Amino acid sequence: MISGYAIATLVLFIISIFFVIRPVSIPTLRSIPRIPINLLTAPILAIAILWAAQCLDPAVIRNGIVGTEGVKPYNILILFFSLAYMAITLDITGILHAAAFWVSNKGGDNGWRLYFYFYVMLTLLSILLGNDAVVLSGTAFLVYYTEIAKLDPRAWIMAEFAVANTASMVLFVGNPTNVVITEGFSVNDAAFTAYTILPFLACNIFCFAALAFQFRKHVPRKLTRTPLKDPRQVLLDPIGACVGSFMLGATLILCLVVSFFGIDVWMISLPFAVGKFIFDLGWDYYRYSHGIPMLGRGDPNAVREDLEEEASESSSSNPPSRPNTSSHMDGPSSIEKISDPESHSQPGLPRSEATTRPELPPPSTADIKMPWIIEKYRSYKTTIHARLDERFPTFITALPRLPFALIPFAFSQFILIEALNHQGWVNIFADWLVRASHKQVHPTIWLIGVLGVVLCNLAGTNIGATILLTQVAAAADLPYDANRAAAVALAVASNIGAVSFTFSASLAGLLWRTILGQKGLQVRQRDFAFWNLLPLLAMTTVGLAVVSAEMAVLF
């Protein structure tokens, strides 16, 4: 029998998902910033309310963090962050931009040939680096390229988003949802690729066909000829690119090998990420101390002299006896705009609404020294950040691009779904799955696949949908063939489900929208849904059909 606690748990879970999809901010007093209720805060608030209402206990929270029944959240996050750091620092070397310019040169002035070449390049990069790294670098490049080539950006940026989230299903490290599936269904990492390679090829081909059909009037046959650019000119750090490529490739190969021996793959990825971190610090400091230009920033010695000159000027201005409060309120200096960590948007989260500073009354005698103290603190903070950025630009550039929002969001999703399990909802959903599928292979494929695509939009991103359906399939106690079919169908659905109707269907979607907004391009929600509709329908139908064919041959 369903209790009041169970109903309250489900209601709060749904409410938290609503605010993930539709974030809001609560107005407060003028001197206090607005309180955001979004992907980062809504699930945590739901957990706090459920704990206060005794709908869950500390054991549920612990199980959501440590994991149960083979699913280890900390394993997933360590693995994903390790690979994300290596992929992002590899991107910082300029290797993705170099590849893009190489493809651009090969494409020439033929519009459709260049469109196809970019599609293939983004496919290969997304397989190797995952969707987030490609969205981070590819989106900015395509906005720049379509602007100088005078192209309609819609066809190019929509194709980039679709292919990045489709190709990420090939390797288990391509998407956090893949790691959840391999852990939750006990699928070998190499076997995961063997199962998903054929559905991926089918989805990739039909996705391009759908994109080509609906954008047939947006991609010109002949392009405005752009000047050829040597890819080596945009490769900012050739040595770092070589080392990074080798370490990332070695990590992926070793992770696939050790998965056959039952070793947790984070034990491989974490040491490699630490090694890459040490290399980044050492190589950057070597170039700094020897005056070698880093990441296209010019001579470090010249930068050092500029910083010292600016620091001496700031220390000689604004005497402490009469601090200039108005100049501080007008806005930060140019250095603060670049080096203030708050100026970087958090990957995976939409940029929060800008909070305006209220006009303050003239300071009283008691607090007349406060603005000077704040200004000194901010000056000290920006100076430290500028010095670190000068000496270790690779790490300082990569740090704000790491998807830190994934940590509280993923843990909170695991805890909330563990709370649903604690209140009996997962068993109820599992019973519905058994009744609908009769534990047969092909009904299970289409039920899990279609539900996965739909829940990516309604269950708090594809991560929340994957965690929920993984737990439901485990509770359904499916036979081996149906269980394996559910795993592969969910792998397809959780990746192509990001190419969907809401930006919040994936963290990559939120990141993609944020980057476009920073570049001056606004994509409306209805346009996003409209342009994704045909590719999503094609990929869902073809992908699940191939999974059904695979299972018919295997079982």
Disulfide bonds with the S-S distance in Angstrom:
none
